[in-house]
Amino acid sequence: MGKWCFSLFGLVALVFACSPVISRQSLKEVDPTVTFQELLKDPERYKGKLFLLGGQIVTTTIRDGETWVEVLQQPLNWQERPEDTDLSYGRFLVRFLDFRDPAIYTAGRKITVAGEVQGKKVLPLKQIEYNYPVLIPRESYLWRPEAGGGPFFHIGIGVGGVIR
């Protein structure tokens, strides 16, 4: 009986640990054949379409009850988490229609968004004018920072103490 309960508990924990951060309903509406590069070339063409994008937050700006988050796009892994890589095809904006605290949505945090393309916004980026695709999020997930930059595993047996 004990082994059966332990196995069931392990299976339930595994299922919840592997569950997607974006709902299956939203994922069904995303067209995986359209790339971020295609969206970046012509955001107006994809107006009203749902995209699954993610990356690293660059800046967060509050305007008139809205929050604009600039994201450096990064590929998503199997968990829909932006990968820790130098690969990026550009930037996009997420327009939250409510207040999101910039102290939480801070530069460097990772975010995954299932959002509807609203169009584009042209803003200065250093010395150029940059065409940002703008997404209105249906769902978003702000990832917790990874402690120590990666997985941590420790096994220890013994007694610790301080010698004076």
N, C-alpha and C positions, 0 to 999 in steps of 0.2 A: 504493500500500500504506500509506504514512504517513497520508494523509488518512482512509482507512478505519479505521485503528486509533484515530486521534484522535477520530473521530466515535463509534466504539463506546465509547471511554472516557467521552466526554461523556454519552452516553445512559445508561450504567451509573451515573454520578455523579448524573444527574438523577433516575433511578428511586430511588436510595437516599436522596437529599435529600428526596423527596416521600413517602417511606414513612410510614405512620401510626405514632404513638407507642404506640398501643394495638392489640393484635392484631385481625385481621379476625374471628377466631372470637368474641371478646368483643363486638366491634361488632355482629355479627349477632344477638346475644342482647339488645341494648339496644332498647327500644321508643321510637323517636324522636317518637312522637305524645304521649307523656306529658311535660309540662313540669315544670320545677323548682318552679313555683308550685303545681302540683297535689301534688307530693311534699311540699312544705312544709306545706300545709293538713292532710294526713293521712298521715304517714309509715307508720303501722301498716297502712294499706290496701295499701301496696306492699311489704310485708315479703317478702323473698326474691327480689324483682325486681332486675335489673341496670340501673344507671343510669350514664351517662357525664356526669360533672360536672367542673368546674374552677373555679379562682379563685385568689385571693391568700391565702396563709397569714397568719392573724392571731396565733395562739399555738400552741405545741407543749408538751404536758404528758406526763411519763413517770409511769406508775403500774403497779406490780406486773408488770414485764416487757412492758407494752403501751405504745404511744405513741398519744396522742390529738392529732389535728391539727384545729384550728378553721380553717375556710376561709370567706372571703367569696366567695360565688358570683359568677362573671362568665361572660358568654356565651363560647362557644368559637368560634374561627375555623376555617377550612377545614383547618388543620393540627392541630386539637384543642388549640390553645394558648389559654389565657384571654386575652381581648382587654384592651388597656389602655383602659379606659373607666370612667366613674363609674357605669355601669349595673350594678345588682345586685338580685336578688330576695330576698336573705337570706343565711343562713349554714348550713353543715352541718358535721358532724364526721366525720373519717375515723379509724377505730379500727384501727391496725396492731397485729397480734398479736405483735409483736417490738419490739426497741429500734430507734428511729430517732433519731439525734443531733439535739438541738434547735439545735445550732450550724450544722447543715446545713439542717434543716427550720425555717428561721428566718422571722420575720415579714417580709412583703414578697415572698417567693419565690412564684412561680407553680407550680401543681400541677394535673395532670389525672388523674382517677381513674375507672376502670371498677370500680364497687363494688356489692355486694349490700346492699340495705337491710336493716338489722337491726332497725329500729324508730326510736324517738325517745328523746331525753334532754333533760330540762328543767333548764336551768341559768340562773343570774342573768346578765343582760346589762344593765349599768348599773342602772337602777331597775326593771327588768321581769324576769319569768320568761320565758325564750325556749325554744320547742320546736325543738330541733335534730334534723333527720334524721341518723341514724347509718348510715354505710356501712362495710362490711368490704371492703377493696380486694381485687379479684382481680388487677388490674394498676394501677400508678400510674406517673406520669412527673413528675419534678421538673425544671422548666425552668431552664436556666442564665440568670442575670441578663443582660439586654441591656446591652452597653457603650454608654454615651453616650445611651441612651434611644431608639435607632433604628438603621436601617441606616447603614453607613458605606462610602463609596466614595471612593477616592483614586487619582489618576494623577499621577505626578510625573516630571519629567525634569530633570536638572541635578546640580550639585555643591553640597553643603552645607558650611559651615565656620563657624568662630568667628573674629570679628575682635577683636584685642586692642589 
